[in-house]
C-alpha cells in the first residue's frame, strides 16, 4: 500500500531565515499567525553566518592589529606584534555562534516551527520541502520568500581554493601575503581594509572611475587615501581578464586604462556583486512576475503578482542591505495580517565599514537637486570635534542636506569614525520631519561625535560656533 503525501497546513510559510526571513517569521507570529520557517543552510542566513557579522568581526580584529603597530604618535609602542589567525577565526566563529543561537531561541520563543530543507513551489499555495532523506508538502495561506542572494561568479574566474568570493575570504586559514581584489564596491573595500590591517599587500581592480561608486566622490577619496597609506594599490578603469593558478598562488591578467598587466598574489577575491536566489524555487511554475535579472516584482506591501505570496530582501529591487530586508519583513508580515503597512525607503541608510566609515541616508545634494528641491548642503569637519581629536581619528566630515525654504532635513552623508552609528540620528530626523533648527536646539553630550550632527545643523542655520 502506498501512503499518500498528506500536506501539512500553516498560516504563514517563510522561506529563508536571514535578517529578512527570521524577522518576518517573528513578526507574523506576534500577530497571531501560525508560522513555519524553512532554512536549507544555517539559521541567520548569509548575514549572520558568512556576511555582515563575521566580516565586521574580521574588520575589528584587523583594526586592533593595526592600532597595536601604529600608535607611536600617541606614545604607545609595541614590539613584535603578531597575529594568531587561528585564534582570530575562532573568536569570529564564537560571535557568529552567539547570534545564530540567539535567532533560534527567538524563533522557538515565538512558537515558530523550524524546518530544515529546500523549498520548491508545487502550486500557488503549496511547497515541497526536501532534505537528504525525505520530502514533505506544506500548504500555506500566505508565504514570504526571503531567500537572499549569493556572490556573482565571473566566467573567467571560476571559484577554486585560490579564486575566492567573500565567503571564502572570511574562511581563510592564513593571512595572505598578497591578494588581488576584483571589485571596489563596499564588500571588496571592507575586506581590503580588514586584510590590509592584518598585513596583506592588496591590489584592488575597479572597473569604474572611482572605488565605492555608490558613495560621493569626496567620501570615496578619503577611504582610498587611508588605504593607500596602508599599502593598498588601486587600479580604476580596470578590467580583470583572466587568472592562471600556480603552485603557490595566482597570476591575474588585467587591462588597466588600455594596458595589460599581470599581478601575482596568493589569492584573488572576486566581489563584483550578488545574484538573487530565485532560480531553484520553481517560481516559473506558478507564474510569478520577475525581472530579467531574477528579481521578483512586488508592490508597496511586498506582495508579488500571486496575491498570497510576498517577497523581501535581496530578491526584490533596491539595495542588498540586511536592514532593508528586516524592514520589508515587518511590512510583509503586517500586510498579511491586514494592516496598512507600506514600504518607504527615503530614510534607509547605507553604510560601508571602511576606514573611515562611510554612511549616507536620504538625499545627497545632487539627488535632491535632480528631484527638484532647492537645498543647502552644510558641512562640518571631524577635525573640529574634540572627541574625534582625542580618538586620534579626525579625518572626515558630515554633510547635512536641508531644504532652503524651511530647513527640513532630507539627507546626510558622513565620512569618519562611527559614521555607522551617527547616521541613525539623521534617519530619525528625516522620518520625524525635523528641521535643522530642531537638531541644533537638541543638547548633545560633550565631548562626543554626536555633536558633529548638531554643529552641521548650526552651519545650515548660519550660526556655526566651531567653524567659520
N, C-alpha and C positions, 0 to 999 in steps of 0.2 A: 504493500500500500504506500502511495506517495503522499507525504504530508505537505499540505499547501503552505505557501509563504504568507502567513497571516500578518497584515500590516498593523504596526503599532501607531497609535494616533497621538498627536501632540498639538497644542495650540500654536506654538511658535517654534520653528526649527531654525537654528543659527548654524551656518556652515563656516567654520574658521574661528579660532579662539585668540586672535591677535587683539590689539588695542581697540579694534572695531568690534570684533565678534564677542569677546567676553563682556565688554561694556553693554552691548546690545542685549545679551542674554540676561545680565543682572537687572538692567532697567526694565526689560519686559517682565521678568519675574516679580519685580517690585510692583508692577501694575496689575498683578494678578494672573498673568498668563502662565500656562504650563509649558515650560521651556526645555528643549533638548539642544545641546550644542555638540557639534561634530568636529573633531580635530584629527588629522591624519599624521601629524608630527608631534610637536611638543606644545603644551598649553602656553599661551602667551604669544605664539606666532613668531614671526621674524623679528619684530621689535625687541621683545624681551630676550630672545634666545641668541640671535645672530645679527642684531642690528643696533637699534638705539642704545640699549643698556650696555651690552658688552663693549661697544665702541667708545662710549663715554668713560667706562672704567679704564680702557686702554689709554685713552687720551689723558686721563688723570694720572695714570702711572708714568706716562711719558713726561708730563708736566713736572711731576715730583722729581724725576731723574734729572731733568734739565735744570731745575732750580738748584738742585744739590751741586751741580757742576758749575753754575754761572752766577753765584751770589757774592762774588768777591767784592763787587762795588758797594755793597752794604756791610762789608766786614765779616761775611760768613764764608769761611774757607773749608772745603772738604777735600781730602786726598783719596785717590784710588776709589772713586765712586764706581760701583759696578751694578749691573742689572741681572738679577736671578730671574730669567724669563719664565722658567717653570713655575716659580712662585707667583709671578705676575699673573700667569694664566690660571693658576689655582685660585687666587684671590678673585679674579674676574669671574670665574665659574661660580664662586660662592655667592657673589652678588646676584647673578642670574638665578641661581637655585632658590635664594630667598624670595625673589619676586615671582617666579613661576609657581612656587609653593603657595605664595600668598594668593595668586589668581585662583588656584584650585580650591583653596579654603573659602574664598569669597563666592565662587560658583556653588559649592556644596552648601554653604551657609544660606544661600538664597534658593536652595532646593532646585537647582538646575541639574538636569541629568546630563552626564558627560559620556559621550560615545566616542570610542577610538575607531577610526577608519576613514575611508574615502567615500565621498558622496557623489552620486550620479543621478541626474534627474530622469525619472521614468515617466513623468507626467507633470502637469501644471500644479498638482497638489501632492506629489509623492517623489521620494528619492530611494534609491538603493544605497545602503551603507555597507561597504565591504571592507573586511580586514583580511589577513592572511588565511584565516580558517573558515570564514562564513560570510553570508550576505543576508541582510535584513531589509525589509521595506518599511518605511515610515511615511505615513500620511500626515500632512500638516494643513492647518487652516491658513497660516501665513509662514513665510520663510524669509530670512535675512541672509543674503550671501555676503560673506566678508572674508574672501579667500586670499586677499593681499596680492603681492607681486614677487617677482624673482629677478635677479640680475640678468641683463641682456648679454647674450654670448655673441661675440663677433665671429663671422665665418673664418677669418684669418687668424683668430686667437681662440681656438677651442680650449676649454679648460682642462688642465692637467695638474700635476703636482707643482709645476713651476709657473704655469699660466693660471692665475687665480682671480676669483671675484672677491667681493667684500667679506663673504662668509669665510672663504679660505684665508684671507688676510687676518681675520680675528682668531684663527685657529693655528697659526704658525707655531712651530716648536722652537724656533730660534728667532733672534733679531737679525734680519738680513744685513749684510754689509752694504749691498746696493739693491735698489728697487726702482723699476720704471712704473709710473702710474699713468695709465691712459684714461684721460677724462679729468678735467679740472673743476668739476661741479662740487657740491657740498660733501658728498661721500668721499670722493677722491682727495679733496683738500683736508678733510678731517683726519683721514688715515695717513695722509702725507705728514701732517703735523705730529701725529702720535709717534710714528716711526722715526721721523727726523729727530724728535726729542729723545728717543731711545738710542740714537746713534747711527741710524741708517742714512746712507747717502742716496737721496731721492731725486729722480728726474721726472718732471711732470710734462706730459704731452696733451695740449688742449687745442681743439680744432678752431675755436673762435678767437677773437682778438684779445680777450681777457679771460682770466680764470674767474670762477664764480659768476657766470653770466647772468644769473638770477638776481644779483645784487648790484647796486650802483657802483660805477667805476671807482670812485674815490674810496669806497669801503673795501673793494677787492684789492686795490693797490696797497692798502695798509697791511693786509694779510700777506700779499706777495712780498712786500718789503721785509716783514718779520721772518718769513720762511727762508728768504734768500740769505738773511743774516745767519740762519741756522743751517746753511749749506745746501739748500734745495735749489735745483736748476729748473728753470721754466722754459718751455718752448711753446709759444702760442702760434696760432695759424699753422698747426702741425697735424699731419695725417699719419697715423700708425698703419703700416702696410703689411707687416708680417713678422713672424717670430721663428727663430731657429733654436731648438733646445740643445744644449751641450751637456757634457758630463757634470759640469759644475753650476750651470745656470742657463741663461737665455741670452740671445742676441736679437734685439728688437730693431727692425728696419723702419725708419720713419722719414717722411718728406716734410722738411721744416722750411717754410717760406720758399719752396721751389728747389731746395737742395736735399739730396738723400743723405741720411746719417744712419750709422749703426751704433746702437747703445748696448753695452754689455751690463748684465745685472744678475743677481741671484734669482729674482722673481720679477714677473710683470703682473701688475694688478690692473684689471680692467674694470673701470667704473664709468660706463657710458650710458647709464640709465637703467630703468626697470620695466619689465613687461608684466601685464596683468595676468593673474592666474585664473583665466576663464576658459581655457581651451580643453580641459578634460573633465568638464562637469555635465556634458550632454545638453548644454543650453540651446544648441541649434535645433534639437528635437522638440523643444517647447515653444519655438518661435520668438525667443526673447530679442528685442531690438538692441543691436550692438553697433559700434563703430568699426571701421576698417582696422583699427589698432587693437581690437579686442576689448575695448571698454564698454561697459553696459550703460545704456542711456536711461536716465532716471529723471523724475520730476522734482519739485522742490520739497517733497517729503521722502525722497529716496525711493520712490515707488517705480518699478520697471513697467514695461509695456504689458506684462502679465500682472494684473491688479493685486494679487495676493503675494507677490514676490518683490522683495526690496533688495537693494544693493548699496554697499557703503565702502569707503576707504579707497585703496589704490586701484580698485577695479572700476571706479567711476571717474568722470572728468575732474580735473583740479590737481593741485599739488599732492604728491605722495608723502603725506605727513601723518604721523601717528595720532596727533591731537585732532586733526581733521576727521580721521576715521572714528575716533571716540565721540566727537561732536555729532557726526552723522548718525552714529549708533543710537544715541538718545532720541534723535528726531524720528528715526525709523520705528523704534520701539514704541514711542508715544503716538505716532501716526496709526500704528496697528491698533492701539487702544482707543482710537477715536479722538485724540487730542489734536489741536490745531497747530502743532509744531511744524515749522518750516525752516529750511536752512538759510543762513545769511552769512556770507563769507567775508564781509568787509573787514571785520576786526580779527581775522585769523592770522596769527603771527607766523613768520618763517624765521628759522634760526640756523646758523652754521656755527658749530662748536670748534671754530678755528682759533688762531691766536693773531690778533684779538678776536673775541667772539663777535659775530655779526647778527643783528636781529632787525626785522622790519615788520610793520603792521599797517594796515590801511593803505592810503595812497602815498606814493613818492610825489615830489613836487611836479615832475614831468607827467606822471599818470593823472594827477589832479588837473593840470592844465589841459591835457588831452581830453579830459572828461568835461571840460568847460568851466571849471572852477577858477576863480581869481584867488590865488593863495599866497601865503607868505611862508618861506622856509627859514626857520630860525635855528641857528647852530650854536652849540656850546661845547667847548673842548674839555676833555677829561683832564688835560694838563692844568686847568684852572680849578680843579677839585681837590680838596685836601686829602680825602680818603684815597683817591687814585694815586696821589703822590706818595702817601705813606705806604701804599701797597707796592711801590716802585713799578707801577704798571699804568702809565698815564698816556699811552698812545691811544688816540681815538676821539670820537665826538658823538654828540647826539644832535639830530636834526628833527625839529618838530614842525609838522605841516599843519597850518591853520587857515581857515577861510577868512579872507580880509574883511568881509562885511560885518562879521560878528565874532571873530576869534574862535569859531568852532574847531575843535581838534579833529582832524580827519586822517592823520597818519604820522608816522615817525620812523626814523632809521637810526640805529645805534651801532657803533663800532667801538668796542672797548671791553674791559673785563666785566664779567657778569651781565653782559648785554642780554643774555637769555632770560635772566630774572627781571631785569629792569623793564623789558618791553611789556610786561603784564600790566603795569600801571597805565600805559598809554592805551592798550587794548580796552581796559575798563573805561577809560575816559571817552573813547570813541563809542563804545556800547551805551554809555550813560548820557551821551550828548553833551559832554562837558566842554567848556571853553578854556583857553589859555589862562584866563583870569581865575577860573576855578582851581586849576593846578597851582598857580602862583600863590594863591591865598591859603593853600593847604600847607601846614607846617611840616616840614621834612626834618628828620633827625640829622644832627650834625655830630661828627663828620660821617657822611655816608655817600655812597654812589648815587643813592636815590635823589640827593639834592640836585643832581645834574638835570633831572626832569623839571624840577621847579625853576632852575636857572634858565633852561631853554624856554620855558613859558614866559619868564620875565623878559627875555630877549624878544619874544613875539609881541609883548606888550610895549616894548620900547623903554623898559625900566630896568635894564640889567645892572646888577651890583658888582659882579666879579669878572666882567669882561667889558671891553669898550664897545 
